[in-house]
Amino acid sequence: MKSFIAPLVVSLLLSVNFWPVAACGKDTQTTVSSAQLDTFMKKWSEYEPFQGPMDPNDEPFLQAALKKDPQGPWATYFSSKFADTKFKARSLSNVDRSALYGASLRYLRPARDFLTLSVKADSDNKELRYNLHQMGEHVALASLEAGLDFAEVKSIAEAILAENKDTQSWNYGNTIFNGHTLLGRVALREGKLDVAKKHLLAAGHTPGSPQLNTFGPDYVLARELAEKGERDTVITFLDLVASFWANPDEKTEANSERVTSEKLKQLESWKKQLRAGKVPDHPKWR
């Protein structure tokens, strides 16, 4: 099973002479020679945190590398690019945020399509299935933020929740949180406020994960509900977050008591703001 180390940091076909790859979501194709691809793959064959081919000009090479070697680090690099998109989007206006997420689909959709074919050819490969799972989540979030095809977003979220049966997987809790968050945000856009509230609380009932326990979740659905006046529900959600993000029984580090205390203070600060009729303006709420 794929290690959680690479995702934890990202959070902080046969060889032929040429590899035609969709370029930036257009109908045209960029041609990558075998020599260019070999050089690229040799350079980036070993994944290292905070390093990778992040330039848009690298995207055709990443697509070709993923197609040639679906089990290499290429899907992780795509996830790293998308993590950078999410980070940048927090400081943008709604219009620019939507455009940035929409642009990310130019590489996310082809990557998902390549992985779909790979999984069909090797359905028992857990690493490939994990990569496809992650790319599906990325496509769903990018589409949601770009205001595109909510039916597809809902379908992806429902599928990943339905397939999430391995309670011993390190990714089990992530899937619960992410799937219900996506469904809740779709429900809001469909005018189904009560459904969105139920999904927020369902997300909060995740058992946690290495990522959630360390960095905590995002609070975008919580923010969207708070902006609609549903502050009591959001406060209940924050109490649920405390059970995995700020639970001293789950911490084993030498400074766990201090870390837990700081996290609880942060949650209490947000609850105080909500009770005062405000919406927290923390980066993780954007």
BALOBA-1460 file (C-alpha; in Angstrom, 3 decimals):
// residues 286
<rec num="1" residu="m" x="0.000" y="0.000" z="0.000"/>
<rec num="2" residu="k" x="1.219" y="3.479" z="-0.811"/>
<rec num="3" residu="s" x="2.969" y="5.242" z="2.070"/>
<rec num="4" residu="f" x="1.325" y="8.355" z="3.512"/>
<rec num="5" residu="i" x="4.678" y="10.218" z="3.631"/>
<rec num="6" residu="a" x="4.375" y="11.930" z="0.239"/>
<rec num="7" residu="p" x="0.724" y="12.997" z="0.765"/>
<rec num="8" residu="l" x="1.630" y="14.185" z="4.265"/>
<rec num="9" residu="v" x="4.186" y="16.590" z="2.821"/>
<rec num="10" residu="v" x="1.890" y="17.791" z="0.026"/>
<rec num="11" residu="s" x="-0.784" y="19.053" z="2.159"/>
<rec num="12" residu="l" x="2.738" y="21.363" z="3.811"/>
<rec num="13" residu="l" x="1.890" y="2.403" z="-22.092"/>
<rec num="14" residu="l" x="4.627" y="1.390" z="-24.178"/>
<rec num="15" residu="s" x="7.616" y="3.474" z="-25.157"/>
<rec num="16" residu="v" x="7.405" y="4.982" z="-28.650"/>
<rec num="17" residu="n" x="9.454" y="7.514" z="-30.533"/>
<rec num="18" residu="f" x="7.152" y="10.407" z="-29.611"/>
<rec num="19" residu="w" x="4.552" y="10.968" z="-26.897"/>
<rec num="20" residu="p" x="1.605" y="13.146" z="-28.027"/>
<rec num="21" residu="v" x="-0.048" y="14.765" z="-25.003"/>
<rec num="22" residu="a" x="-2.965" y="17.130" z="-24.608"/>
<rec num="23" residu="a" x="-1.598" y="20.625" z="-24.066"/>
<rec num="24" residu="c" x="-3.227" y="22.859" z="-21.467"/>
<rec num="25" residu="g" x="-6.683" y="21.383" z="-21.971"/>
<rec num="26" residu="k" x="-6.808" y="22.323" z="-25.660"/>
<rec num="27" residu="d" x="-7.483" y="20.083" z="-28.632"/>
<rec num="28" residu="t" x="-3.937" y="20.555" z="-29.879"/>
<rec num="29" residu="q" x="-1.140" y="18.252" z="-28.765"/>
<rec num="30" residu="t" x="2.395" y="18.815" z="-27.588"/>
<rec num="31" residu="t" x="4.939" y="16.352" z="-28.924"/>
<rec num="32" residu="v" x="7.479" y="15.051" z="-26.427"/>
<rec num="33" residu="s" x="10.387" y="13.115" z="-27.934"/>
<rec num="34" residu="s" x="11.581" y="9.917" z="-26.310"/>
<rec num="35" residu="a" x="14.966" y="11.504" z="-25.609"/>
<rec num="36" residu="q" x="13.352" y="14.505" z="-23.914"/>
<rec num="37" residu="l" x="11.077" y="12.246" z="-21.912"/>
<rec num="38" residu="d" x="13.938" y="9.988" z="-20.798"/>
<rec num="39" residu="t" x="15.908" y="13.015" z="-19.605"/>
<rec num="40" residu="f" x="12.896" y="14.381" z="-17.752"/>
<rec num="41" residu="m" x="12.058" y="11.078" z="-16.084"/>
<rec num="42" residu="k" x="15.651" y="10.485" z="-15.029"/>
<rec num="43" residu="k" x="15.816" y="13.942" z="-13.446"/>
<rec num="44" residu="w" x="12.590" y="13.568" z="-11.452"/>
<rec num="45" residu="s" x="12.465" y="9.811" z="-10.849"/>
<rec num="46" residu="e" x="13.059" y="10.161" z="-7.104"/>
<rec num="47" residu="y" x="10.376" y="12.171" z="-5.341"/>
<rec num="48" residu="e" x="11.635" y="14.700" z="-2.816"/>
<rec num="49" residu="p" x="9.365" y="16.965" z="-0.742"/>
<rec num="50" residu="f" x="9.069" y="20.579" z="-1.891"/>
<rec num="51" residu="q" x="10.871" y="19.855" z="-5.145"/>
<rec num="52" residu="g" x="9.474" y="18.909" z="-8.510"/>
<rec num="53" residu="p" x="8.505" y="19.947" z="-12.050"/>
<rec num="54" residu="m" x="6.038" y="22.729" z="-11.187"/>
<rec num="55" residu="d" x="6.396" y="24.864" z="-14.333"/>
<rec num="56" residu="p" x="3.374" y="24.727" z="-16.690"/>
<rec num="57" residu="n" x="5.819" y="23.845" z="-19.479"/>
<rec num="58" residu="d" x="6.557" y="20.617" z="-17.605"/>
<rec num="59" residu="e" x="2.949" y="19.434" z="-17.786"/>
<rec num="60" residu="p" x="3.249" y="17.609" z="-21.149"/>
<rec num="61" residu="f" x="6.300" y="15.770" z="-19.793"/>
<rec num="62" residu="l" x="4.464" y="14.838" z="-16.598"/>
<rec num="63" residu="q" x="1.524" y="13.547" z="-18.621"/>
<rec num="64" residu="a" x="3.812" y="11.490" z="-20.848"/>
<rec num="65" residu="a" x="5.758" y="10.161" z="-17.854"/>
<rec num="66" residu="l" x="2.544" y="9.159" z="-16.099"/>
<rec num="67" residu="k" x="1.363" y="7.364" z="-19.216"/>
<rec num="68" residu="k" x="4.668" y="5.509" z="-19.576"/>
<rec num="69" residu="d" x="5.127" y="4.734" z="-15.873"/>
<rec num="70" residu="p" x="1.809" y="5.007" z="-13.967"/>
<rec num="71" residu="q" x="3.389" y="3.767" z="-10.734"/>
<rec num="72" residu="g" x="6.162" y="6.363" z="-10.693"/>
<rec num="73" residu="p" x="6.096" y="9.620" z="-8.713"/>
<rec num="74" residu="w" x="4.286" y="11.492" z="-11.492"/>
<rec num="75" residu="a" x="0.829" y="11.398" z="-9.909"/>
<rec num="76" residu="t" x="2.373" y="12.732" z="-6.701"/>
<rec num="77" residu="y" x="3.887" y="15.617" z="-8.651"/>
<rec num="78" residu="f" x="0.463" y="16.423" z="-10.079"/>
<rec num="79" residu="s" x="-0.930" y="16.389" z="-6.544"/>
<rec num="80" residu="s" x="1.854" y="18.743" z="-5.461"/>
<rec num="81" residu="k" x="0.952" y="21.140" z="-8.273"/>
<rec num="82" residu="f" x="-2.662" y="21.073" z="-7.170"/>
<rec num="83" residu="a" x="-1.681" y="21.655" z="-3.538"/>
<rec num="84" residu="d" x="0.136" y="24.788" z="-4.725"/>
<rec num="85" residu="t" x="-3.024" y="25.861" z="-6.547"/>
<rec num="86" residu="k" x="-5.076" y="25.468" z="-3.366"/>
<rec num="87" residu="f" x="-2.550" y="27.504" z="-1.394"/>
<rec num="88" residu="k" x="-2.492" y="30.344" z="-3.938"/>
<rec num="89" residu="a" x="-6.287" y="30.380" z="-4.260"/>
<rec num="90" residu="r" x="-6.761" y="31.336" z="-0.618"/>
<rec num="91" residu="s" x="-5.583" y="34.897" z="-1.259"/>
<rec num="92" residu="l" x="-7.495" y="35.477" z="-4.511"/>
<rec num="93" residu="s" x="-10.829" y="37.088" z="-5.310"/>
<rec num="94" residu="n" x="-13.702" y="34.744" z="-6.142"/>
<rec num="95" residu="v" x="-13.297" y="35.396" z="-9.867"/>
<rec num="96" residu="d" x="-9.539" y="34.808" z="-9.898"/>
<rec num="97" residu="r" x="-9.907" y="31.807" z="-7.589"/>
<rec num="98" residu="s" x="-12.407" y="30.224" z="-9.964"/>
<rec num="99" residu="a" x="-10.141" y="30.871" z="-12.959"/>
<rec num="100" residu="l" x="-7.097" y="29.370" z="-11.221"/>
<rec num="101" residu="y" x="-8.963" y="26.196" z="-10.308"/>
<rec num="102" residu="g" x="-10.408" y="25.951" z="-13.801"/>
<rec num="103" residu="a" x="-6.924" y="26.178" z="-15.292"/>
<rec num="104" residu="s" x="-5.739" y="23.278" z="-13.115"/>
<rec num="105" residu="l" x="-8.178" y="20.967" z="-14.892"/>
<rec num="106" residu="r" x="-5.934" y="21.125" z="-17.970"/>
<rec num="107" residu="y" x="-3.549" y="18.698" z="-16.276"/>
<rec num="108" residu="l" x="-5.823" y="17.035" z="-13.709"/>
<rec num="109" residu="r" x="-8.330" y="15.596" z="-16.184"/>
<rec num="110" residu="p" x="-5.726" y="13.985" z="-18.497"/>
<rec num="111" residu="a" x="-3.916" y="12.570" z="-15.454"/>
<rec num="112" residu="r" x="-7.146" y="11.071" z="-14.165"/>
<rec num="113" residu="d" x="-7.916" y="9.597" z="-17.585"/>
<rec num="114" residu="f" x="-4.459" y="7.971" z="-17.826"/>
<rec num="115" residu="l" x="-4.851" y="6.498" z="-14.360"/>
<rec num="116" residu="t" x="-8.334" y="5.213" z="-15.150"/>
<rec num="117" residu="l" x="-6.898" y="3.193" z="-18.030"/>
<rec num="118" residu="s" x="-4.071" y="1.938" z="-15.820"/>
<rec num="119" residu="v" x="-6.463" y="0.753" z="-13.119"/>
<rec num="120" residu="k" x="-8.606" y="-1.036" z="-15.688"/>
<rec num="121" residu="a" x="-5.501" y="-2.900" z="-16.815"/>
<rec num="122" residu="d" x="-4.360" y="-3.683" z="-13.256"/>
<rec num="123" residu="s" x="-7.392" y="-3.439" z="-10.993"/>
<rec num="124" residu="d" x="-5.726" y="-5.107" z="-7.995"/>
<rec num="125" residu="n" x="-2.894" y="-2.568" z="-7.843"/>
<rec num="126" residu="k" x="-3.530" y="-0.592" z="-4.634"/>
<rec num="127" residu="e" x="-1.047" y="2.142" z="-5.496"/>
<rec num="128" residu="l" x="-2.697" y="2.828" z="-8.839"/>
<rec num="129" residu="r" x="-6.133" y="2.808" z="-7.223"/>
<rec num="130" residu="y" x="-4.941" y="5.285" z="-4.598"/>
<rec num="131" residu="n" x="-3.505" y="7.604" z="-7.276"/>
<rec num="132" residu="l" x="-6.764" y="7.452" z="-9.222"/>
<rec num="133" residu="h" x="-8.721" y="8.120" z="-6.030"/>
<rec num="134" residu="q" x="-6.614" y="11.219" z="-5.321"/>
<rec num="135" residu="m" x="-6.835" y="12.518" z="-8.878"/>
<rec num="136" residu="g" x="-10.607" y="12.080" z="-8.811"/>
<rec num="137" residu="e" x="-10.801" y="14.160" z="-5.635"/>
<rec num="138" residu="h" x="-8.627" y="16.842" z="-7.247"/>
<rec num="139" residu="v" x="-10.832" y="16.970" z="-10.349"/>
<rec num="140" residu="a" x="-13.949" y="17.193" z="-8.185"/>
<rec num="141" residu="l" x="-12.613" y="20.067" z="-6.070"/>
<rec num="142" residu="a" x="-11.250" y="21.978" z="-9.071"/>
<rec num="143" residu="s" x="-14.564" y="21.581" z="-10.900"/>
<rec num="144" residu="l" x="-16.510" y="22.696" z="-7.827"/>
<rec num="145" residu="e" x="-14.372" y="25.786" z="-7.325"/>
<rec num="146" residu="a" x="-14.543" y="26.620" z="-11.026"/>
<rec num="147" residu="g" x="-18.348" y="26.296" z="-10.975"/>
<rec num="148" residu="l" x="-18.332" y="23.410" z="-13.453"/>
<rec num="149" residu="d" x="-20.387" y="20.209" z="-13.624"/>
<rec num="150" residu="f" x="-21.693" y="19.819" z="-10.078"/>
<rec num="151" residu="a" x="-23.260" y="16.498" z="-11.086"/>
<rec num="152" residu="e" x="-19.780" y="15.107" z="-11.774"/>
<rec num="153" residu="v" x="-18.478" y="16.473" z="-8.470"/>
<rec num="154" residu="k" x="-21.322" y="14.777" z="-6.622"/>
<rec num="155" residu="s" x="-20.778" y="11.519" z="-8.513"/>
<rec num="156" residu="i" x="-17.044" y="11.461" z="-7.684"/>
<rec num="157" residu="a" x="-17.649" y="12.220" z="-4.005"/>
<rec num="158" residu="e" x="-20.313" y="9.544" z="-3.672"/>
<rec num="159" residu="a" x="-18.081" y="7.010" z="-5.423"/>
<rec num="160" residu="i" x="-15.044" y="7.583" z="-3.215"/>
<rec num="161" residu="l" x="-17.184" y="7.306" z="-0.081"/>
<rec num="162" residu="a" x="-18.803" y="4.102" z="-1.328"/>
<rec num="163" residu="e" x="-15.391" y="2.566" z="-2.066"/>
<rec num="164" residu="n" x="-13.923" y="3.642" z="1.287"/>
<rec num="165" residu="k" x="-14.229" y="0.317" z="3.120"/>
<rec num="166" residu="d" x="-10.742" y="-0.314" z="4.496"/>
<rec num="167" residu="t" x="-10.966" y="1.103" z="8.019"/>
<rec num="168" residu="q" x="-7.290" y="0.243" z="8.609"/>
<rec num="169" residu="s" x="-6.094" y="2.413" z="5.720"/>
<rec num="170" residu="w" x="-4.267" y="5.602" z="6.711"/>
<rec num="171" residu="n" x="-6.408" y="7.372" z="4.078"/>
<rec num="172" residu="y" x="-9.763" y="6.174" z="5.452"/>
<rec num="173" residu="g" x="-10.411" y="9.280" z="7.562"/>
<rec num="174" residu="n" x="-9.260" y="11.650" z="4.809"/>
<rec num="175" residu="t" x="-11.791" y="10.160" z="2.420"/>
<rec num="176" residu="i" x="-14.648" y="10.568" z="4.900"/>
<rec num="177" residu="f" x="-13.775" y="14.205" z="5.466"/>
<rec num="178" residu="n" x="-13.109" y="15.121" z="1.836"/>
<rec num="179" residu="g" x="-16.089" y="13.221" z="0.413"/>
<rec num="180" residu="h" x="-18.625" y="14.751" z="2.770"/>
<rec num="181" residu="t" x="-17.094" y="18.205" z="2.371"/>
<rec num="182" residu="l" x="-17.506" y="18.001" z="-1.405"/>
<rec num="183" residu="l" x="-21.106" y="16.795" z="-1.076"/>
<rec num="184" residu="g" x="-21.892" y="19.514" z="1.430"/>
<rec num="185" residu="r" x="-20.553" y="22.243" z="-0.819"/>
<rec num="186" residu="v" x="-22.521" y="20.886" z="-3.775"/>
<rec num="187" residu="a" x="-25.667" y="20.791" z="-1.608"/>
<rec num="188" residu="l" x="-25.183" y="24.467" z="-0.730"/>
<rec num="189" residu="r" x="-24.969" y="25.358" z="-4.393"/>
<rec num="190" residu="e" x="-28.175" y="23.420" z="-4.964"/>
<rec num="191" residu="g" x="-29.916" y="25.368" z="-2.200"/>
<rec num="192" residu="k" x="-30.105" y="22.346" z="0.122"/>
<rec num="193" residu="l" x="-28.981" y="23.949" z="3.368"/>
<rec num="194" residu="d" x="-30.029" y="21.139" z="5.704"/>
<rec num="195" residu="v" x="-28.237" y="18.563" z="3.558"/>
<rec num="196" residu="a" x="-25.077" y="20.690" z="3.599"/>
<rec num="197" residu="k" x="-25.215" y="20.887" z="7.411"/>
<rec num="198" residu="k" x="-25.527" y="17.105" z="7.696"/>
<rec num="199" residu="h" x="-22.499" y="16.633" z="5.469"/>
<rec num="200" residu="l" x="-20.446" y="19.087" z="7.537"/>
<rec num="201" residu="l" x="-21.170" y="17.089" z="10.681"/>
<rec num="202" residu="a" x="-20.515" y="13.808" z="8.849"/>
<rec num="203" residu="a" x="-17.133" y="15.206" z="7.796"/>
<rec num="204" residu="g" x="-16.439" y="16.105" z="11.412"/>
<rec num="205" residu="h" x="-17.109" y="12.522" z="12.481"/>
<rec num="206" residu="t" x="-14.027" y="11.305" z="10.614"/>
<rec num="207" residu="p" x="-11.795" y="9.175" z="12.861"/>
<rec num="208" residu="g" x="-8.883" y="11.337" z="11.746"/>
<rec num="209" residu="s" x="-5.752" y="10.485" z="9.771"/>
<rec num="210" residu="p" x="-2.025" y="11.277" z="9.844"/>
<rec num="211" residu="q" x="-2.728" y="14.445" z="7.834"/>
<rec num="212" residu="l" x="-5.861" y="15.563" z="9.694"/>
<rec num="213" residu="n" x="-4.383" y="14.842" z="13.110"/>
<rec num="214" residu="t" x="-1.237" y="16.808" z="12.304"/>
<rec num="215" residu="f" x="-2.372" y="19.760" z="10.195"/>
<rec num="216" residu="g" x="-6.104" y="19.763" z="10.844"/>
<rec num="217" residu="p" x="-8.816" y="19.928" z="8.182"/>
<rec num="218" residu="d" x="-9.822" y="22.796" z="5.946"/>
<rec num="219" residu="y" x="-12.841" y="24.815" z="6.980"/>
<rec num="220" residu="v" x="-14.215" y="26.011" z="3.650"/>
<rec num="221" residu="l" x="-17.610" y="24.302" z="4.013"/>
<rec num="222" residu="a" x="-17.726" y="25.533" z="7.618"/>
<rec num="223" residu="r" x="-17.090" y="29.061" z="6.385"/>
<rec num="224" residu="e" x="-19.740" y="28.834" z="3.686"/>
<rec num="225" residu="l" x="-22.301" y="27.668" z="6.251"/>
<rec num="226" residu="a" x="-21.252" y="30.300" z="8.785"/>
<rec num="227" residu="e" x="-21.756" y="32.969" z="6.126"/>
<rec num="228" residu="k" x="-25.340" y="31.726" z="5.827"/>
<rec num="229" residu="g" x="-25.867" y="32.115" z="9.564"/>
<rec num="230" residu="e" x="-25.450" y="28.436" z="10.512"/>
<rec num="231" residu="r" x="-22.975" y="29.203" z="13.276"/>
<rec num="232" residu="d" x="-24.314" y="26.701" z="15.832"/>
<rec num="233" residu="t" x="-23.728" y="23.856" z="13.387"/>
<rec num="234" residu="v" x="-20.223" y="25.129" z="12.678"/>
<rec num="235" residu="i" x="-19.436" y="25.309" z="16.399"/>
<rec num="236" residu="t" x="-20.585" y="21.690" z="16.788"/>
<rec num="237" residu="f" x="-18.309" y="20.798" z="13.887"/>
<rec num="238" residu="l" x="-15.356" y="22.474" z="15.626"/>
<rec num="239" residu="d" x="-16.008" y="20.359" z="18.725"/>
<rec num="240" residu="l" x="-15.821" y="17.280" z="16.488"/>
<rec num="241" residu="v" x="-12.555" y="18.522" z="14.998"/>
<rec num="242" residu="a" x="-11.099" y="18.735" z="18.497"/>
<rec num="243" residu="s" x="-11.601" y="14.989" z="18.930"/>
<rec num="244" residu="f" x="-8.926" y="14.190" z="16.338"/>
<rec num="245" residu="w" x="-6.908" y="17.393" z="15.885"/>
<rec num="246" residu="a" x="-6.574" y="18.385" z="19.531"/>
<rec num="247" residu="n" x="-7.073" y="15.132" z="21.423"/>
<rec num="248" residu="p" x="-4.202" y="14.681" z="23.906"/>
<rec num="249" residu="d" x="-4.864" y="10.929" z="24.060"/>
<rec num="250" residu="e" x="-3.890" y="10.669" z="20.410"/>
<rec num="251" residu="k" x="-0.629" y="12.613" z="20.745"/>
<rec num="252" residu="t" x="2.663" y="10.914" z="21.550"/>
<rec num="253" residu="e" x="5.199" y="13.678" z="20.859"/>
<rec num="254" residu="a" x="7.290" y="15.040" z="23.719"/>
<rec num="255" residu="n" x="5.604" y="18.443" z="23.408"/>
<rec num="256" residu="s" x="2.118" y="17.033" z="22.792"/>
<rec num="257" residu="e" x="0.583" y="18.775" z="25.801"/>
<rec num="258" residu="r" x="1.682" y="22.193" z="24.553"/>
<rec num="259" residu="v" x="0.642" y="21.440" z="20.967"/>
<rec num="260" residu="t" x="-2.770" y="20.213" z="22.079"/>
<rec num="261" residu="s" x="-3.267" y="23.281" z="24.255"/>
<rec num="262" residu="e" x="-2.458" y="25.592" z="21.336"/>
<rec num="263" residu="k" x="-4.873" y="23.777" z="19.059"/>
<rec num="264" residu="l" x="-7.671" y="23.940" z="21.635"/>
<rec num="265" residu="k" x="-7.042" y="27.676" z="22.061"/>
<rec num="266" residu="q" x="-7.325" y="28.116" z="18.299"/>
<rec num="267" residu="l" x="-10.632" y="26.246" z="18.188"/>
<rec num="268" residu="e" x="-11.974" y="28.223" z="21.143"/>
<rec num="269" residu="s" x="-10.955" y="31.476" z="19.459"/>
<rec num="270" residu="w" x="-12.871" y="30.513" z="16.325"/>
<rec num="271" residu="k" x="-15.934" y="29.509" z="18.365"/>
<rec num="272" residu="k" x="-15.819" y="32.831" z="20.204"/>
<rec num="273" residu="q" x="-15.758" y="34.694" z="16.889"/>
<rec num="274" residu="l" x="-18.693" y="32.654" z="15.604"/>
<rec num="275" residu="r" x="-20.752" y="33.330" z="18.741"/>
<rec num="276" residu="a" x="-20.060" y="37.033" z="18.191"/>
<rec num="277" residu="g" x="-21.533" y="36.760" z="14.688"/>
<rec num="278" residu="k" x="-18.194" y="36.817" z="12.904"/>
<rec num="279" residu="v" x="-16.616" y="34.376" z="10.444"/>
<rec num="280" residu="p" x="-12.978" y="33.454" z="11.164"/>
<rec num="281" residu="d" x="-10.545" y="34.943" z="8.656"/>
<rec num="282" residu="h" x="-7.886" y="32.267" z="8.977"/>
<rec num="283" residu="p" x="-6.232" y="30.970" z="5.764"/>
<rec num="284" residu="k" x="-7.677" y="27.470" z="6.327"/>
<rec num="285" residu="w" x="-11.183" y="28.963" z="6.254"/>
<rec num="286" residu="r" x="-10.669" y="30.389" z="2.743"/>
